[in-house]
Amino acid sequence: MSRVCSFCQKSTIFGNMVPRKGKSKKQGGNGEHIVRRTARTFKANVFRVRAVENGAKKIVRVCAKCMKAGKVQKG
């Protein structure tokens, strides 16, 4: 089952965790250095909601942002 919003097509995206070591130059150090890069995922906050679509009740997957914006008519 995919984690995709049916209104805005928001889905899982990929990125990195970037830990830094050292004191920043602004605070009097030699500057921060990147230690490693580890892959991670950013998952969409998707819910299964019963909504009215084209006059019919359906169960759709909707992200929290679309629900808050009022793009979904619950029913």
C-alpha distances in whole Angstrom, upper triangle without the diagonal:
4,7,9,12,13,17,17,14,14,12,12,16,18,21,24,26,30,32,36,39,42,44,44,47,47,48,50,48,48,44,41,39,36,35,32,29,26,22,20,16,17,13,13,14,12,12,12,15,17,19,22,21,24,25,23,20,17,14,12,11,14,15,18,20,20,20,23,25,25,22,21,23,22,23
4,6,9,11,14,14,11,11,8,9,12,15,19,22,24,27,30,33,37,40,42,41,44,44,45,48,46,45,42,38,37,33,33,30,26,24,20,18,14,14,11,10,12,10,12,12,15,17,19,21,20,23,25,23,21,17,14,12,9,12,13,16,18,17,18,21,22,23,20,19,22,21,23
4,7,10,12,12,9,8,6,7,11,14,17,20,22,25,28,31,34,38,39,39,41,42,42,45,43,43,39,36,35,32,32,29,25,22,19,16,12,11,8,7,8,6,9,10,13,16,17,20,19,23,25,23,21,17,14,11,8,9,9,12,14,14,15,18,19,20,18,17,20,20,22
4,6,9,8,6,6,5,8,11,14,18,21,23,26,29,32,36,39,40,39,42,42,43,46,44,44,40,37,36,32,33,30,26,24,21,18,14,12,9,7,9,7,10,11,13,16,16,18,17,20,22,21,19,16,13,10,7,8,8,12,13,12,14,16,17,18,15,15,18,18,21
4,6,6,5,5,7,10,13,17,20,23,25,28,31,34,37,40,41,40,42,42,43,46,45,45,41,38,37,34,35,32,29,27,23,20,16,14,11,8,9,6,8,10,11,14,13,15,14,17,20,19,17,14,12,8,5,5,5,9,10,8,10,13,13,14,11,11,15,15,18
4,6,6,8,10,13,16,20,23,26,28,31,34,37,41,44,45,43,46,45,47,50,48,48,44,41,41,38,38,36,32,30,27,24,20,18,15,12,12,10,10,10,11,12,11,13,11,14,17,15,14,12,10,7,6,6,8,12,12,10,11,15,14,14,11,10,13,14,16
4,6,8,11,15,17,21,23,27,29,32,35,37,41,43,44,42,45,44,46,49,48,47,44,41,41,38,39,36,33,31,28,25,21,19,16,13,13,11,12,13,12,14,12,13,11,14,16,16,15,13,13,9,8,7,8,11,10,7,10,13,11,11,8,8,12,14,16
4,5,9,13,14,18,20,24,26,28,32,34,38,40,41,39,41,41,42,45,44,44,40,37,37,34,36,33,30,28,25,22,19,16,14,11,12,11,13,15,15,17,15,17,15,17,20,20,19,17,16,12,10,8,8,11,9,8,11,13,11,13,10,11,15,17,20
4,6,10,12,15,18,22,24,27,30,33,37,39,40,39,41,41,42,45,44,43,40,37,36,33,34,31,28,26,23,20,16,14,12,10,12,11,13,14,15,18,17,18,16,19,22,21,20,17,16,12,10,9,9,12,12,10,13,16,15,16,13,14,17,19,21
4,7,9,13,15,19,21,24,27,29,33,36,37,35,38,38,39,42,40,40,36,33,33,30,31,28,25,23,20,17,13,11,9,6,9,9,12,14,16,19,18,20,19,21,24,23,22,19,17,13,10,9,7,10,10,10,13,15,14,16,14,15,19,20,23
4,6,10,13,17,19,22,25,28,32,35,36,35,38,38,39,41,40,39,35,32,31,28,29,26,22,20,17,14,10,9,7,5,9,9,12,14,17,20,20,22,21,24,26,25,23,20,18,14,11,11,9,12,12,13,15,17,18,19,17,18,21,22,24
4,7,10,13,16,19,22,25,29,32,33,32,35,36,37,39,37,37,33,30,28,25,25,23,19,17,13,10,7,6,4,6,9,10,14,16,19,22,23,25,24,27,30,28,26,23,20,17,14,13,12,14,15,16,18,20,20,22,20,21,24,24,27
4,7,10,13,16,19,22,26,29,31,30,32,33,34,36,34,33,30,27,25,22,23,20,16,14,11,9,6,5,7,8,12,14,17,20,22,26,26,28,27,30,33,31,30,27,24,21,17,17,14,16,16,18,20,21,22,24,22,23,27,27,30
4,7,10,13,16,19,23,26,28,27,30,31,32,34,32,31,27,24,22,19,19,16,12,11,7,6,5,6,9,11,15,17,20,23,26,29,29,32,31,34,36,35,33,30,27,24,20,20,18,19,19,21,24,24,25,28,26,27,31,31,34
4,7,10,13,16,19,23,24,24,26,27,28,30,28,27,23,20,19,15,16,13,9,9,6,5,6,7,11,13,17,19,23,26,28,32,32,35,34,37,39,38,36,33,30,27,23,23,20,21,21,23,25,26,26,29,28,29,33,33,36
4,6,10,12,16,19,21,21,24,25,26,28,25,24,21,17,15,12,12,9,6,5,5,5,8,10,13,16,19,22,25,28,31,35,35,38,37,40,43,41,39,36,33,30,27,26,23,24,23,26,28,28,29,32,31,32,36,36,39
4,6,10,13,17,19,19,22,23,23,25,23,22,19,15,14,10,10,8,6,5,6,6,9,11,14,17,20,23,26,29,32,36,36,39,39,42,44,43,41,38,35,32,28,27,24,24,24,27,29,29,30,33,33,34,37,37,40
4,6,10,13,15,15,18,20,20,22,19,18,15,11,10,7,7,6,5,7,9,10,13,14,18,21,23,26,29,33,35,39,40,43,42,45,47,46,44,41,38,35,31,30,27,27,27,30,32,31,32,35,35,36,40,40,43
4,7,10,13,14,17,18,18,20,17,16,13,10,9,6,6,7,7,9,12,13,16,17,20,23,25,28,31,35,37,41,42,45,45,48,50,49,47,44,40,38,34,33,29,29,29,32,34,33,34,38,38,39,42,42,45
4,7,9,10,13,15,15,16,13,13,10,6,5,5,6,8,10,12,15,16,19,20,24,26,28,31,34,38,40,44,45,48,47,50,53,52,50,47,44,41,37,35,32,32,31,35,36,35,36,40,40,41,45,45,48
4,7,9,12,14,13,14,11,10,9,5,5,6,7,10,13,15,18,19,23,23,27,30,31,35,38,41,44,47,48,51,51,54,56,55,53,50,47,44,40,39,35,35,35,38,40,38,40,43,43,45,48,48,51
4,6,9,12,10,11,7,7,6,5,6,9,10,13,16,19,22,23,26,27,30,33,34,38,41,44,46,50,51,54,54,57,59,58,56,53,50,47,43,42,38,37,37,40,42,40,42,45,46,47,50,51,54
4,7,8,7,7,5,7,6,6,9,12,13,17,19,21,24,25,28,28,31,34,35,39,42,45,47,51,51,54,54,57,59,59,57,54,51,48,44,42,39,38,37,40,42,40,41,45,46,47,51,51,54
4,5,5,7,5,7,4,5,9,12,14,17,19,22,24,25,28,27,31,33,34,38,41,45,46,50,50,53,53,56,58,57,55,53,50,47,43,41,38,37,35,39,41,39,40,43,44,46,49,50,53
4,5,5,5,5,5,8,11,14,17,20,22,25,27,28,31,30,34,36,37,41,44,48,49,53,53,56,55,58,60,60,58,56,53,50,46,44,40,39,38,41,43,41,42,46,46,48,52,52,56
4,6,7,9,8,10,14,17,19,22,24,27,29,29,31,31,34,35,37,40,43,47,49,52,52,55,54,57,59,59,57,55,53,49,46,43,40,38,37,40,42,40,40,44,45,47,50,51,55
4,6,9,9,11,14,17,19,23,24,27,29,30,32,31,35,36,37,41,44,48,49,53,53,56,56,59,61,60,58,56,53,50,47,44,40,39,38,41,43,41,41,45,46,48,51,52,55
4,7,8,11,14,18,20,23,25,28,31,32,34,34,37,39,40,44,47,51,52,56,56,59,59,62,64,63,61,59,56,53,50,47,44,42,41,45,46,44,45,49,50,52,55,55,59
4,6,8,11,15,16,20,22,25,28,29,32,32,36,38,39,43,46,49,51,55,55,58,58,61,63,63,61,58,55,52,48,46,43,42,41,44,46,44,45,48,49,51,54,55,58
4,7,9,13,15,18,21,24,27,28,31,32,35,38,39,43,46,50,52,55,56,58,58,61,63,63,61,58,55,52,48,46,43,42,41,44,46,45,45,49,49,51,55,55,59
4,7,10,13,16,18,21,24,25,28,28,32,34,36,39,43,46,48,52,52,55,54,57,59,59,57,54,52,48,45,43,39,39,37,41,43,41,42,45,46,48,51,52,55
4,7,9,12,14,17,20,21,24,25,28,31,32,36,39,43,45,49,49,52,51,54,57,56,54,51,48,45,41,40,36,36,35,38,40,38,39,43,43,45,48,49,52
4,6,9,12,15,18,20,23,24,28,30,32,36,39,42,45,49,49,52,51,54,56,56,54,51,48,45,41,40,36,36,35,38,40,39,40,44,44,45,49,49,53
4,6,8,11,14,16,19,21,24,27,29,33,36,39,42,46,46,49,48,51,54,53,51,48,45,42,38,37,33,33,33,36,38,37,38,41,41,43,46,47,50
4,7,10,14,16,19,21,25,28,30,33,36,39,42,46,47,50,49,52,55,53,51,48,45,42,38,37,34,34,34,37,39,38,40,43,42,44,47,47,50
4,7,10,13,16,19,22,25,28,31,34,37,40,43,44,47,47,50,52,51,49,45,42,39,36,35,32,32,32,35,37,37,38,41,40,42,45,45,48
4,7,9,13,15,19,22,25,27,31,34,37,40,41,44,43,46,48,47,45,42,39,36,32,31,28,29,29,32,34,34,35,38,37,38,42,42,45
4,7,10,13,16,20,22,25,28,31,34,38,39,42,41,44,46,45,43,39,36,33,30,29,26,27,28,30,32,32,34,36,36,36,40,40,43
4,7,10,13,17,20,22,25,28,31,34,35,38,37,40,43,41,39,36,33,30,26,26,23,25,25,28,29,30,31,34,33,33,37,37,40
4,7,10,13,16,18,22,24,27,31,32,35,34,38,40,38,36,33,30,27,23,23,20,21,22,24,26,27,28,30,29,30,33,33,36
4,6,10,12,15,18,21,24,27,28,31,31,34,36,34,32,29,26,23,19,19,16,18,19,21,23,23,25,27,26,26,30,30,32
4,7,9,12,16,19,21,25,26,29,28,31,34,32,30,27,24,21,17,16,13,14,15,17,19,20,21,23,23,23,27,27,30
4,6,9,12,15,18,21,22,25,25,28,30,29,27,23,20,17,14,13,11,12,13,15,17,18,19,21,20,20,24,24,26
4,6,9,13,15,18,19,22,22,25,27,26,23,21,18,14,11,10,7,9,10,11,13,14,16,18,17,17,20,20,23
4,7,10,13,16,17,20,21,24,26,24,22,19,16,14,10,8,5,6,8,10,11,12,14,16,15,15,18,18,21
4,7,9,13,14,17,18,21,23,21,18,16,12,10,6,5,4,6,9,10,10,12,14,15,14,13,16,15,18
4,6,10,12,15,16,20,21,19,16,13,10,8,5,5,6,7,11,11,9,12,15,14,14,12,14,13,15
4,7,9,13,14,18,18,16,13,10,6,6,5,6,9,10,14,12,11,14,16,15,14,12,13,11,13
4,6,10,11,15,15,13,10,8,5,5,6,7,10,11,13,12,9,13,15,13,12,9,10,7,9
4,7,10,13,13,10,7,6,4,6,9,10,13,14,16,14,12,15,17,14,13,9,9,6,6
4,6,10,10,8,6,5,6,7,10,10,13,14,15,12,11,14,15,12,10,7,6,4,5
4,7,6,5,4,6,9,9,12,12,16,17,18,14,13,16,16,13,11,8,6,6,6
4,5,5,6,7,9,9,12,12,16,18,18,14,14,17,16,13,11,9,8,9,9
4,6,8,9,13,13,16,16,19,21,21,17,17,20,19,16,13,12,11,12,12
4,7,9,13,14,17,18,21,22,23,19,18,21,20,17,15,13,10,11,10
4,6,10,12,15,16,20,22,23,19,18,21,21,18,16,13,11,11,9
4,7,9,13,14,18,19,21,18,16,20,20,17,15,12,10,9,7
4,6,10,12,16,17,19,16,15,19,19,17,15,11,11,10,9
4,7,9,13,15,17,15,14,17,18,16,15,11,12,10,10
4,6,10,13,14,12,11,15,16,14,12,10,11,10,12
4,7,10,12,10,10,14,15,14,12,10,13,12,14
4,7,8,7,7,10,11,11,9,8,11,11,14
4,5,6,7,9,10,11,10,10,13,14,17
4,6,5,6,9,10,10,10,13,13,17
4,6,5,6,9,9,10,14,15,18
4,5,5,6,5,7,11,12,16
4,5,5,6,6,9,9,13
4,5,8,9,11,12,16
4,6,8,11,13,16
4,5,7,9,13
4,7,10,13
4,6,9
4,6
4
